[in-house]
Amino acid sequence: MSDLLVLEGVSVSYGKRRALDGVSLTVSAGEIVTLLGANGSGKSTTLRAISGLVRPSAGRVMLDGRDISRAPADAIVASGIGHVPEGREIFPEFTVRENLLVGGHTATSAAVAEGIARAFALFPLLGQRARQPAGTLSGGEQQMLAIARALMIRPRLLLLDEPSLGLSPRLAREIFAVIARLNAEGTTILLVEQNARRALALAARAYVLETGRVVVSGPAAALAADPRIRAAYLGLAEPVGP
C-alpha cells in the first residue's frame, strides 16, 4: 500500500504551550490507523493540523506526496479530507438535510443528491428525521449526522475524533460497525478514540501519543498483546479482543 498521509516532524503550539512536538506518522491508502493517548496528549491537535484548522510551527503534512501544511482548510477539504470533530459540531438550528447540504456545499448537484441518498442508506434514522432540527436529535443520532456530513465530499481520508464519546454501548457498536463498513468500501481512516480496546481491534496500526510526542507505534495487534504497553499507555489489564 502507498502512503496517502504523511506527517513529518509536525509541531503545533497554542501560545507558549507546545501541543505537538515533532509528530511523525503515516497512513497508507485503505488503512484504519488509530491514534491513542490520554486527554491532552495531542490527539485532537494532530487531526486539526491535518485538516488545516491549526498551522504547524514546524514539520510538514503531506497528502499523496503534496505538502498541504499551509493550505487553507477549504482547499484541504476539496483535496479529499473529511473531519468529524470531537463534540460533533453540527448546526443545531439546521435540519438534518440542511446539515448535509452544508457538508456538500463544494460538490455538484448530482454529487449532493448522491451523498444524501448514501447518508440515508447508511443511517436510516437520519432519513426518517430529514426535516427535523439537528439539535433535537439524540447524541447517537447527532454523531451519525456528523459522520454523514463529512462523507458528503466522498473523502479519501476520514478523520474521526472520539466517535463513540458519550454514546451508549449499543450505539457505540453501531458506530464502530459503520467505520468498518466505510473502510471496507475504500475509505482510509485515521481514528482518535478513547476506547482503546475497540480501536485496536478495528485498526491495522496504532500510534500512542504522550505530551505531544509519539512514544509507541506499530501493528495494532502487537500493541494490544504487549502487557507493558497495555498497562503503561492504554490502561488495559487484559489482552484486547473484538
N, C-alpha and C positions, 0 to 999 in steps of 0.2 A: 504494500500500500504506500502511496505517496503522501507526504506531509501536506495537509491542507492549511493548518495553522502552525506557526512557529513563533514563540516568544523568545527573544534573545536578551538576557540580562535586563529585564524591564524593572525600573524603579519608579515609584509614584510617591509623592509627598502631599500631605494636607497641611499647609503651613510649615511648621517646624517638625511635624511628626511624619516619619517615613513609614508609609503603609506597605509598600513593596520594596524589597531590597535585592535587586539582581535576579528576578524570577525568570527562569528559562524552562520552557516546556514545549512539547509538540503534540498535535492531534492529527492523526492520519485520516484520510478520507474514508468514511464508512465506520469509524470507531465510535464507541462511547468511552470517554475518558472522564474520570471523576476527580474532583479537587476537594480534599478533606482538610479538616483542621478545626481548632477551637474558634469560638467567636472572637473576632478581632485579629485573626491571623492573616487576613488579606485576601480571602477568597472572593468576596464581592468586588473588591477593588480590582482584582485580576480581570473579572468579567467586564467591568466598566472600562478598563483600559483597552480591552479588545474592541468593544463596541463604540469607542470614541467619546464616552461620557466623561472620562478624565484623561489627561495627557501624561504620558510617561516623561519623567525628567531625564531618564537615561534608558538606553536599550531600544529594541525595535519589536514591533508587532508585524508579522508577515502573513499575508493571506495568499496562497498559491504563488509564493515567491515574490509578491509585491508588497512593498512597505506601506502599511496603512496607519502608521503611528501618528501621523499628523493630519490624516484625512478627516473631514467633517463627519459627524455622526450620521447624517442623512446619506452621505456617499458610502459609508460603511454598510448601512442597511441595504442600499442599492447593489452593493457588491455581493450580497447573499448571506449576511449575518443577521439572525434574529435573536433578540434578547428578551427573555422573560425575567423581569427583576424580582428580587425578594419583595414580598408585600403586594405583588401583582400589579399595582398602579394602574388599574383600569379607570375609565372615566365613569364615575357612579351615576351621573345625571344622564348619560347617554344610554340608549337602549343597547341590547346585546348586538343587534345588527349594526348599529352606528359605531360601536367599538371596533367591530370587524372592518368596517369601511375605513376607519382611521388607519388600521393596520395595513390596508391595501391601497393607501392613497397614491402610491407611486406606480401602481400596476394598471394595466389596461382594463377596460370594462369587462372584457371576456375573462381575464385572469381573476378579477374580483369576484365575478359570478361563480367561477370555478372554485375559488378559495372559500367562499361562503358555503357552497354545497359540500365541499370537503369537510369544513368545520362541523357542519351539522351531521354529517355521516360519522365523523369521529366522535362527536359529543352530541348524541341525540337530544339530551336535555336542553342544550343551547337552542336547538331548533324549536323546541316547544316554548321557549322563552324569548324568542327573537325580538319581540316588541316590548319586552319588559325592561325597565331601567336596571342597569347592571348593578347599581348599589343595593338593590333588593334581593340579589342572589345570595345563596349560601356561600360560605368560604370555599367549599369544594367546587361549586359552580363558577365562582369568580376565578379560581385557578384554571379551570378548563378554558374559560374565556381568555385569560391572559396567554395561555399556550396557543389557542386558536388564532388570536390576533397576531402573534409572532409568526405563525405559519402562513399568513396571508401573502407573504412575499416568496413563498416556496424556498425557504433558506437552505443553502448548502450546509451551513453550520448553525446549530441552535444552541444558545447559551441559556442554561436553566439554573436559576438561583433559588435554592431551597423550595422546590416544587411541592414537597409534602408538608411544609411548615403549617402547623395549626390544623391539619386535617385529621379526621378520624382514621383509624387503621383501615377500614374498608375503602374509604375514598383514596387514601394513600396508595393502596394496592392498585386501584383503578388507574391512578396517575402513572405509576411505575409501569403498568401494562401498556399504557399509551406510549410512554417513552420507548419501550422495547419495540412496539409496533412501528413507530416513526423511524427508528434506526433500521429495522428490517426492510423498510421501504426505501432506504438510501440516505436518510438524513444523518449527518455527522453531529455528535452531541458532546458538549462539554458541560458536565453536571456538577454543580455545587450542592451538597446535601449533608445535613446533619445525621441522617440515618445511615451510618457507615455500613451497617450490615446489608441493607438493601442496595446501597450504591455500589459496594464492592461485588455483590452478586450479579449486578447488571453490567458493570463496566469491563472493558478489556484491560485497561491500565489505570493507574491511580498516582496522584501526587499528593503529598501531605505538606501543608504549609504550617510554619510556626513563626510568629512575629515577622511576617512578610518575606520569609525565605522558604524555599523548597528544602525540606530536611530528609525526606524519603520519597522515592519513586520506584515504580516497577510494575510488573503484571499484577492486576488486581487480586488474582487468586493467590499469588505468592505473599502479598501484603496481608491478605486475610488469614493466611495459615501461619504467619510468624507470630508467636506468642509475645515476643518483646515489642513488636510494633503494635499489636492489639492493645497491650497494656499501656504503652507509653504515649501513643498518639491517637488511638481510636476509642479508648475507654471500653474495650470489649475483653471479656474474660474467656469466652468460648469461641471456637472456630466459626467463621462466617459461612452461612449457607443460604439458600433461597428462602 
